[in-house]
Amino acid sequence: MSATPCPAGDEASRPSTPVLRVMTYNVRYFGHATRGIATTSAAIHRIARSLAHLSPLPDLICLQEVETQSLRSSTMNPQWHPEETQLERLMLEFHAALAESGRTERYFAYYFPAHTYRLTMRTNIYTTGLAVIARDTLQVDHHNATQPHDITFRRRVRRLKQTRICAHVSFRHPSGQTLDIFNTHLSLPSVFSREFWTGQARMGFGPNQLEEARVLANFIQQEQRSPLFVVVGDFNALPGSPVDRYLREEAGLVDAFSRVQRVSVEEARAFPTAGFMNLRMHLDHVYSSPGLEWLDFEGTHAFGRRGAFAGLSDHVPLIGRCRVPAVEALQGTRASPAA
């Protein structure tokens, strides 16, 4: 199965309405060539060029597993200046690749710190975080980059548990419509739960993951500034898992990829977005409020297949386009996930 446009929509016959292209991608700290042990300059360069060569270019790029500064990020990737971060380098390379291709589009970026593993007060072993990169045609009204929302479920070894967060950016589309983007990365299923050792499927079946999904849904309900919102990220959860079912059936989110592709849960699972050794899994998702009409996922390739991002991470990006309804069409409405 490949990601293709929805066959039912004859886009050319419809009135011209604004379209938003959204991308989510776990970049594995730009260290896939070293199995995540160390960032490489080549990885940042290749991912930046792959982004710049997308057509059409995304309006929003949401990244997971992005560092700031650490031993892991700089050991094999010499910094261009002492204060340089991964995201800063990526943006420099991205804009250079755009200019090289004769494109004039420009982007700005926000970094959302999640966790830091320190060696000393001045030296980090490694850090974790999320990023949101947006076209400069989008006017940002609000973001929580200085204080991302903690969604982590902690029961045991609290001090060792890696913090999981949700990044939130509210922006104004050129059409005048306000939209929210939520970017997240859920924990792996806890090895301390009975379900981890007794069930055949694990990803998205952990009670800790379900608790984080509930916190995420509550945060979206409280913080959304528009009835139009998109929720993306690495959920570490299979289609049809308790996490996925909760977000769709109880929180009221739309699984954009499955809706566009018109696939069953089993068929969605057969389209892997991540790989580990011989395992292939669908762990990354694009959810949204019901008010967005999803058009296609062109440019999205299954993990292990040829594509612009093949071999650059242990994940591949999901890239979806949706139609943004007119402001007057949503007056007096508020579509929000259930608590």
C-alpha positions in Angstrom: 0.0 0.0 0.0 1.2 3.5 -0.8 0.0 6.9 0.2 -2.1 8.3 -2.6 -4.6 11.1 -3.0 -8.2 10.4 -1.9 -9.9 9.2 -5.1 -13.3 10.7 -4.2 -12.3 14.3 -4.3 -12.1 16.1 -7.6 -10.1 19.0 -6.3 -10.1 20.9 -9.5 -13.9 21.1 -9.6 -14.1 22.6 -6.1 -14.0 26.3 -5.2 -10.5 27.5 -4.4 -9.9 27.3 -0.7 -6.8 27.5 1.4 -4.8 24.3 1.8 -2.4 23.5 4.7 0.4 20.9 4.3 1.6 19.4 7.6 4.5 17.0 8.2 5.5 15.0 11.2 8.9 13.3 11.5 11.0 11.6 14.2 14.6 12.5 13.1 16.3 10.3 15.7 18.6 13.1 16.9 20.1 13.2 13.3 22.1 10.2 14.3 20.6 7.3 12.4 23.9 6.4 10.8 25.4 5.8 14.3 22.2 4.0 15.5 21.3 7.1 17.5 24.6 7.2 19.4 25.9 10.4 17.9 24.6 13.2 15.6 26.4 13.5 12.3 26.7 16.6 10.1 25.8 14.5 7.1 22.5 13.5 8.6 21.5 17.2 9.3 22.6 18.1 5.8 20.7 15.3 4.0 17.5 15.8 6.0 17.6 19.6 5.3 18.0 19.0 1.6 15.2 16.4 1.6 12.9 19.0 3.2 13.9 21.7 0.8 13.2 19.5 -2.2 9.6 18.6 -1.2 7.0 19.9 -3.6 4.8 21.5 -2.5 6.8 22.6 0.5 5.1 21.9 3.9 3.6 24.8 5.8 4.3 23.1 9.1 7.1 20.7 10.0 6.8 19.0 13.4 9.9 17.1 14.5 10.5 14.6 17.4 13.8 13.6 19.0 15.6 16.9 18.5 18.5 17.9 20.8 19.9 21.2 22.0 23.6 20.8 23.0 25.3 17.7 24.4 28.1 15.2 24.0 25.9 13.2 21.7 25.0 16.1 19.5 28.6 17.5 19.1 31.0 14.5 19.3 30.8 13.7 15.6 29.2 17.0 14.5 31.5 19.9 15.2 29.6 23.0 16.1 29.9 26.0 13.8 29.9 28.3 16.9 29.9 27.5 20.6 26.2 28.2 21.2 24.9 26.3 18.2 22.0 23.9 18.6 20.7 21.1 16.4 17.7 23.1 15.4 19.7 26.2 14.5 22.0 24.1 12.3 19.1 22.4 10.6 17.5 25.8 9.8 20.7 27.2 8.4 21.1 24.1 6.2 17.4 24.1 5.2 17.4 27.8 4.1 20.7 27.2 2.2 19.2 24.2 0.4 16.1 26.3 -0.4 18.2 29.1 -1.9 20.3 26.5 -3.8 17.1 25.3 -5.4 16.0 28.8 -6.3 13.2 28.9 -3.8 12.5 32.1 -1.8 10.4 30.6 1.0 11.5 31.2 4.5 10.7 29.5 7.8 11.0 30.1 11.5 11.4 27.5 14.2 10.5 26.9 17.9 12.3 24.4 20.1 10.4 22.6 23.0 12.8 21.1 25.6 11.7 17.8 27.2 14.5 16.2 29.2 18.2 16.6 30.0 20.7 13.9 31.1 23.6 15.7 32.7 27.1 14.7 33.3 27.9 17.9 35.1 26.1 21.2 35.5 27.8 22.5 32.3 27.9 19.2 30.3 24.9 17.3 29.0 25.2 13.6 28.0 22.2 14.1 25.8 19.0 16.1 25.7 15.5 15.4 24.2 12.9 17.7 22.7 10.5 18.6 20.0 10.5 21.3 17.3 7.9 23.1 15.2 9.0 24.7 12.0 6.5 27.0 10.2 6.3 29.0 7.0 6.7 32.7 7.6 3.3 33.3 6.0 1.8 31.9 9.3 1.4 34.4 12.1 2.0 32.9 15.5 -0.3 34.1 18.2 0.8 31.7 21.0 3.3 29.0 21.8 4.5 27.1 24.9 8.1 26.7 23.9 9.3 28.2 27.2 7.2 25.8 29.2 6.0 22.8 27.2 3.2 20.8 28.8 4.4 17.7 30.7 2.3 14.6 29.8 4.5 12.0 31.5 3.0 9.2 33.5 5.3 8.5 36.4 4.9 5.6 38.8 8.3 4.0 39.5 11.9 5.3 39.2 10.5 8.8 38.9 13.9 10.5 38.7 15.0 8.2 35.8 11.8 8.5 33.8 12.3 10.6 30.6 9.9 13.5 30.5 7.4 13.5 27.7 5.8 16.7 26.5 3.3 18.3 24.2 4.3 21.3 22.1 1.5 23.8 21.2 1.6 26.5 18.6 -1.5 28.6 17.7 -1.2 30.5 14.5 -3.1 32.6 12.0 -3.4 31.2 8.5 -3.2 33.7 5.6 -6.9 33.0 5.1 -7.6 34.7 8.5 -8.4 31.3 10.1 -6.8 30.4 13.4 -5.4 26.9 13.8 -3.6 25.0 16.5 -0.8 22.5 16.1 0.0 20.0 18.8 3.2 18.0 18.5 4.0 15.2 20.9 6.0 12.0 21.6 4.5 9.4 23.9 6.5 7.0 26.1 7.2 3.4 25.2 5.0 0.9 27.0 6.2 0.3 30.5 8.0 -2.9 31.1 6.6 -2.9 34.7 3.1 -3.5 33.5 1.6 -7.0 33.2 0.3 -6.2 29.7 3.9 -5.8 28.4 4.7 -9.4 29.1 1.3 -11.1 28.5 0.0 -9.4 25.3 1.1 -10.2 21.7 1.0 -6.5 20.7 2.7 -3.9 23.0 3.0 -0.6 21.2 0.1 1.5 22.4 -1.1 -1.1 24.8 0.7 0.1 27.9 -1.4 1.5 30.7 1.2 4.3 31.1 0.7 5.2 27.4 -3.1 5.4 27.8 -2.7 7.7 30.8 -0.4 10.0 28.7 -3.0 10.0 25.9 -5.7 11.1 28.4 -3.4 13.9 29.7 -2.8 14.9 26.1 -6.5 15.0 25.2 -7.2 17.1 28.3 -4.5 19.6 27.4 -5.8 19.9 23.9 -9.3 20.6 25.2 -8.0 23.3 27.6 -5.5 25.0 25.4 -7.0 25.0 21.8 -7.8 28.4 20.6 -9.7 27.3 17.5 -12.1 24.5 16.6 -9.5 23.6 14.0 -6.4 21.8 15.2 -3.9 19.1 14.2 -2.3 16.6 16.6 0.8 14.9 15.3 3.8 13.0 16.6 5.4 9.7 17.4 2.8 8.0 19.6 4.6 4.7 19.9 1.1 3.2 19.3 -0.2 0.9 16.6 -3.5 1.7 14.8 -6.3 0.0 16.8 -4.3 -0.1 20.0 -6.0 1.3 23.2 -4.1 4.6 22.8 -5.3 5.0 19.2 -8.9 3.9 20.0 -9.0 6.3 22.9 -7.9 9.3 20.8 -10.4 8.5 18.1 -13.4 7.0 19.9 -13.3 8.9 23.2 -11.4 12.1 22.5 -13.1 12.5 19.1 -10.0 13.0 17.0 -9.9 12.0 13.3 -7.2 9.7 12.0 -6.3 11.7 8.9 -4.1 9.0 7.2 -6.7 6.2 7.6 -9.5 8.5 6.5 -7.7 9.6 3.3 -6.5 6.2 2.4 -9.8 4.6 3.4 -8.1 1.7 5.1 -9.0 -0.6 8.0 -7.1 -0.9 11.2 -5.3 -4.0 9.8 -4.4 -2.2 6.6 -3.1 0.8 8.5 -0.9 -1.4 10.6 0.5 -2.8 7.3 1.8 0.6 6.4 4.9 1.0 8.6 6.2 4.4 9.7 9.1 3.1 11.8 11.5 0.1 11.9 13.7 -1.6 14.5 15.9 -4.4 13.4 13.4 -6.7 11.5 10.3 -5.1 13.0 8.1 -2.7 11.0 5.5 -0.7 12.8 3.0 2.1 12.3 3.8 4.3 15.2 3.5 7.9 13.9 0.1 9.6 13.4 -1.7 12.7 12.2 -4.9 13.3 14.1 -7.1 16.4 13.8 -10.4 18.0 14.7 -13.4 16.9 12.5 -13.6 20.3 10.9 -10.5 19.8 8.7 -11.0 18.1 5.3 -7.9 15.9 4.5 -7.0 15.7 0.8 -3.9 13.5 0.5 -0.7 12.1 1.9 1.4 12.5 -1.2 5.1 12.2 -0.6 4.5 9.8 2.3 6.3 6.4 1.8 6.2 3.3 3.9 9.3 2.6 6.0 11.7 0.5 4.0 10.5 1.8 0.6 12.3 4.2 -1.6 11.6 7.8 -0.9 13.2 11.2 -0.2 13.8 10.3 3.5 14.7 6.6 3.2 17.6 5.6 5.4 17.8 9.0 7.2 16.0 7.9 10.5 14.4 4.9 12.1 11.1 6.6 11.1 9.7 8.1 7.9 7.6 11.3 7.8 3.9 11.5 7.3 3.0 14.4 5.1 -0.6 15.4 4.8 -2.6 18.2 3.1 -5.9 19.5 4.5 -8.4 22.1 3.3 -8.9 25.0 5.7 -12.5 26.1 5.8 -13.6 29.7 5.6 -13.9 31.7 8.9 -17.6 32.2 8.5 -18.2 28.4 8.1 -17.0 27.9 11.7 -18.6 30.8 13.5 -20.3 29.7 16.7 -18.7 26.3 16.6 -16.1 24.7 18.9 -15.0 21.1 18.2 -12.9 19.8 21.1 -11.8 16.4 22.3 -13.8 14.9 25.2 -12.2 15.0 28.6 
